[in-house]
Amino acid sequence: MIRHSEKEVLREVNRLKKRGHSNNGIKNKLRKQGLKQSLIDKGIKHHTNRHKHKKETIHKIFGKVESNSKVKYEERKAPELIIVFILFVLGLSILSVLLTSSPLCKDEGCFLEKSNDCENVIFYKKINNVLFSFHSNECTVIKRVERVDFSGEIGRLMKGKEMSCFYNKEEFDESLLDSLGGDLDKCSGEYKNVYISVINN
């Protein structure tokens, strides 16, 4: 148990510590007040041990608390890391698009040549007031209605519909490019269903 005189010394040590005094400064100040060196050392040691125990307890409960300067540095560094990460992801996205995007053919001859080789290629063509996109890749072509330049129920049913048609290499079905339908035996999809429904009515 700490004696009464030691409690008074400890109280004075705590007071001086709160004011920012160092251990040596406290020793000098208390010696000038006539206190024994052994009593001063006990008070400082008791204060140090209690403060250390309190700090360890806080660390166990809340984790280690960083200094203000380090926290401020981390706060400054965080936005920079976020920006670098965003730029990195954006770069990967652009690279992915460049690597996976299909080359666009501006004429039918280009599209037929690449399609017959089962290459990845896109072509747009307008047939009877309907704009189609043709996306061919690995001997399969997707025929999609991009725009319908007439009103009515048929146009509404056709818009946005597509069908997939497979073919053998060097045997692309050119009828798909020449009419609203084409040879549909090897095709499947919503557009095929709509087309058959329209021509049968």
C-alpha positions as CSV (number, residue, x, y, z in Angstrom):
1,M,0.0,0.0,0.0
2,I,1.2,3.5,-0.8
3,R,1.6,5.7,2.3
4,H,0.0,9.1,2.8
5,S,3.2,11.0,2.2
6,E,3.8,9.0,-1.0
7,K,0.2,9.8,-2.1
8,E,1.0,13.5,-1.8
9,V,4.2,13.2,-3.8
10,L,2.3,11.2,-6.4
11,R,-0.4,13.8,-6.6
12,E,2.2,16.5,-7.1
13,V,4.0,14.3,-9.8
14,N,0.6,13.9,-11.6
15,R,0.0,17.6,-11.5
16,L,3.5,18.5,-12.9
17,K,3.2,15.8,-15.6
18,K,-0.1,17.3,-16.8
19,R,1.7,20.6,-17.1
20,G,4.4,19.0,-19.3
21,H,7.3,18.7,-16.9
22,S,9.9,16.0,-17.6
23,N,11.0,13.5,-14.9
24,N,14.3,15.4,-14.3
25,G,12.3,18.7,-14.1
26,I,10.0,17.2,-11.5
27,K,12.8,15.8,-9.5
28,N,14.5,19.2,-9.3
29,K,11.3,20.9,-8.4
30,L,10.4,18.5,-5.6
31,R,13.9,18.5,-4.2
32,K,13.7,22.2,-3.9
33,Q,10.6,21.7,-1.8
34,G,12.6,19.6,0.6
35,L,11.3,16.1,-0.3
36,K,13.5,13.1,-0.1
37,Q,15.0,11.7,-3.3
38,S,13.8,8.2,-2.5
39,L,10.2,9.5,-2.1
40,I,10.4,11.4,-5.3
41,D,11.7,8.4,-7.2
42,K,8.9,6.2,-5.9
43,G,6.3,8.8,-6.9
44,I,7.7,9.1,-10.4
45,K,8.0,5.3,-10.8
46,H,4.4,4.8,-9.5
47,H,3.1,7.4,-12.0
48,T,5.1,5.8,-14.9
49,N,3.8,2.2,-14.1
50,R,0.2,3.4,-13.7
51,H,0.4,5.4,-17.0
52,K,1.9,2.4,-18.8
53,H,-0.8,0.0,-17.5
54,K,-3.5,2.4,-18.5
55,K,-2.0,2.8,-22.0
56,E,-1.7,-1.0,-22.4
57,T,-5.4,-1.4,-21.4
58,I,-6.4,1.1,-24.0
59,H,-4.4,-0.6,-26.7
60,K,-6.0,-4.0,-25.8
61,I,-9.5,-2.5,-26.1
62,F,-9.2,-0.1,-29.0
63,G,-5.9,-1.1,-30.7
64,K,-2.8,0.9,-30.9
65,V,-3.4,4.6,-31.3
66,E,-1.2,6.3,-33.8
67,S,0.4,9.7,-33.2
68,N,-1.4,12.8,-34.6
69,S,1.4,13.4,-37.2
70,K,1.1,9.9,-38.5
71,V,-2.7,10.0,-38.7
72,K,-2.5,13.3,-40.6
73,Y,0.0,11.8,-43.0
74,E,-2.3,8.8,-43.5
75,E,-5.2,11.1,-44.1
76,R,-3.2,13.0,-46.7
77,K,-2.0,9.8,-48.3
78,A,-5.5,8.1,-48.5
79,P,-6.9,10.4,-51.3
80,E,-3.8,9.9,-53.3
81,L,-4.1,6.1,-53.1
82,I,-7.7,6.3,-54.1
83,I,-6.9,8.4,-57.2
84,V,-4.1,6.0,-58.2
85,F,-6.5,3.0,-57.7
86,I,-9.2,4.7,-59.8
87,L,-6.7,5.5,-62.6
88,F,-5.4,1.9,-62.5
89,V,-8.9,0.5,-62.8
90,L,-9.8,3.0,-65.6
91,G,-6.6,2.0,-67.5
92,L,-7.5,-1.7,-67.2
93,S,-11.0,-1.0,-68.5
94,I,-9.8,0.9,-71.5
95,L,-7.2,-1.8,-72.3
96,S,-10.0,-4.4,-72.0
97,V,-12.2,-2.5,-74.4
98,L,-9.3,-2.1,-76.9
99,L,-8.5,-5.8,-76.7
100,T,-12.0,-7.2,-76.9
101,S,-13.8,-4.6,-79.1
102,S,-14.8,-5.9,-82.5
103,P,-13.4,-4.2,-85.6
104,L,-16.0,-2.4,-87.7
105,C,-16.5,-3.1,-91.4
106,K,-17.8,-0.2,-93.4
107,D,-18.8,-2.3,-96.4
108,E,-20.5,-5.6,-97.1
109,G,-17.4,-7.1,-98.8
110,C,-15.2,-6.5,-95.8
111,F,-17.8,-8.1,-93.5
112,L,-18.3,-11.2,-95.7
113,E,-14.6,-11.8,-96.0
114,K,-14.0,-11.7,-92.2
115,S,-17.2,-13.6,-91.4
116,N,-16.3,-16.4,-93.7
117,D,-13.0,-16.7,-91.8
118,C,-15.0,-16.7,-88.5
119,E,-13.3,-13.5,-87.3
120,N,-14.7,-11.0,-84.8
121,V,-16.4,-8.3,-86.8
122,I,-19.4,-5.9,-86.8
123,F,-21.3,-4.5,-89.8
124,Y,-24.4,-2.2,-90.0
125,K,-26.8,-2.3,-92.9
126,K,-30.3,-0.8,-93.5
127,I,-32.8,-3.2,-95.1
128,N,-36.4,-1.9,-95.9
129,N,-36.3,1.0,-93.4
130,V,-34.8,-1.2,-90.7
131,L,-31.2,-0.7,-89.5
132,F,-29.6,-4.0,-88.5
133,S,-26.3,-4.7,-86.8
134,F,-24.5,-7.9,-87.7
135,H,-21.9,-9.2,-85.2
136,S,-20.0,-12.2,-86.4
137,N,-17.6,-14.2,-84.2
138,E,-16.4,-17.8,-84.2
139,C,-18.8,-18.8,-87.0
140,T,-21.9,-17.4,-85.3
141,V,-23.6,-14.1,-86.4
142,I,-26.0,-12.1,-84.3
143,K,-28.5,-10.1,-86.3
144,R,-30.0,-7.3,-84.2
145,V,-32.6,-4.6,-85.0
146,E,-31.0,-1.3,-84.0
147,R,-33.6,1.1,-85.4
148,V,-37.0,1.0,-87.1
149,D,-37.8,3.9,-89.4
150,F,-41.6,3.3,-89.5
151,S,-44.3,3.4,-86.9
152,G,-46.9,0.8,-85.9
153,E,-47.2,-2.4,-84.0
154,I,-44.7,-4.3,-86.3
155,G,-42.0,-1.7,-85.7
156,R,-42.5,-1.8,-82.0
157,L,-42.3,-5.6,-81.9
158,M,-39.1,-5.7,-84.0
159,K,-37.1,-3.0,-82.3
160,G,-34.3,-4.3,-80.2
161,K,-34.9,-7.9,-81.1
162,E,-32.0,-10.2,-82.2
163,M,-31.3,-13.7,-83.3
164,S,-28.2,-15.9,-83.5
165,C,-27.3,-17.9,-86.6
166,F,-24.4,-20.4,-86.8
167,Y,-22.6,-21.4,-90.0
168,N,-19.6,-23.3,-91.2
169,K,-16.4,-21.6,-92.2
170,E,-16.5,-20.2,-95.7
171,E,-20.3,-20.7,-95.8
172,F,-21.7,-17.5,-94.4
173,D,-25.4,-17.1,-95.4
174,E,-25.5,-13.9,-97.4
175,S,-29.3,-14.0,-97.4
176,L,-29.1,-12.7,-93.8
177,L,-27.7,-9.4,-95.3
178,D,-30.2,-9.1,-98.1
179,S,-33.6,-9.4,-96.5
180,L,-35.4,-8.9,-93.2
181,G,-35.2,-12.6,-92.6
182,G,-32.9,-14.9,-94.5
183,D,-32.4,-18.6,-94.2
184,L,-33.6,-19.1,-90.6
185,D,-33.0,-22.9,-90.3
186,K,-29.8,-22.4,-88.3
187,C,-31.1,-19.3,-86.4
188,S,-32.8,-18.9,-83.0
189,G,-33.9,-15.9,-80.9
190,E,-36.7,-13.4,-80.4
191,Y,-36.2,-11.7,-83.7
192,K,-36.8,-15.0,-85.6
193,N,-40.0,-15.6,-83.6
194,V,-41.3,-12.0,-84.3
195,Y,-40.4,-12.3,-88.0
196,I,-42.1,-15.6,-88.5
197,S,-45.2,-14.3,-86.6
198,V,-45.4,-11.2,-88.8
199,I,-45.0,-12.9,-92.2
200,N,-47.6,-15.6,-91.2
201,N,-50.3,-13.1,-90.3
